[in-house]
């Protein structure tokens, strides 16, 4: 089934823009900057833009706050007549190391409250791209950690991850989820690092 929307999960408001929890929003913004995109409009409890060009798709940033993301995705599905499989969700994952991507065609929510909300609203049958946000330093409170900005020394890895995530979405739209998963479900390593790891 053809993907018709890309939904990045996050929290609205400038105070959350640079936090670990908002990488989903940042991937949507990266995608919007790459192709001709119409004006952002308010619909489905979200900011929505229609991207034209080769593959037309809705870019969606729910404005319900993370824990109620499912309200927006359900409204999107009903308003646009979409099946869950047509909603590609992009989300942070604290269980993955910083920089790693993991694309799945469907599945459970794990410990992520935003994904739990979406699963409760439309079921498990939607593709999702998880972006690793776990740095090297331990944390005492998970909520504080995901709502904090990345460290300065992490920013280069974050920028690379956001670009790769947008590339992954683009490939999924062009050639399908299976090929995109094969290409991007790998650790974020340079060729030199991979060579060193074989020693």
HELIX and SHEET records of a PDB file:
HELIX    1   1 UNK A   14  UNK A   16  5                                   3    
HELIX    2   2 UNK A   20  UNK A   22  5                                   3    
HELIX    3   3 UNK A   23  UNK A   34  1                                  12    
HELIX    4   4 UNK A   66  UNK A   68  5                                   3    
HELIX    5   5 UNK A   69  UNK A   80  1                                  12    
HELIX    6   6 UNK A   84  UNK A   86  5                                   3    
HELIX    7   7 UNK A  113  UNK A  122  1                                  10    
HELIX    8   8 UNK A  142  UNK A  146  1                                   5    
HELIX    9   9 UNK A  152  UNK A  154  5                                   3    
HELIX   10  10 UNK A  155  UNK A  175  1                                  21    
HELIX   11  11 UNK A  177  UNK A  184  1                                   8    
HELIX   12  12 UNK A  191  UNK A  197  1                                   7    
SHEET    1   A 7 UNK A  41  UNK A  43  0                                        
SHEET    2   A 7 UNK A  46  UNK A  51 -1                                        
SHEET    3   A 7 UNK A  57  UNK A  62 -1                                        
SHEET    4   A 7 UNK A   5  UNK A   8  1                                        
SHEET    5   A 7 UNK A  87  UNK A  97  1                                        
SHEET    6   A 7 UNK A 128  UNK A 134  1                                        
SHEET    7   A 7 UNK A 101  UNK A 104 -1                                        
END                                                                             
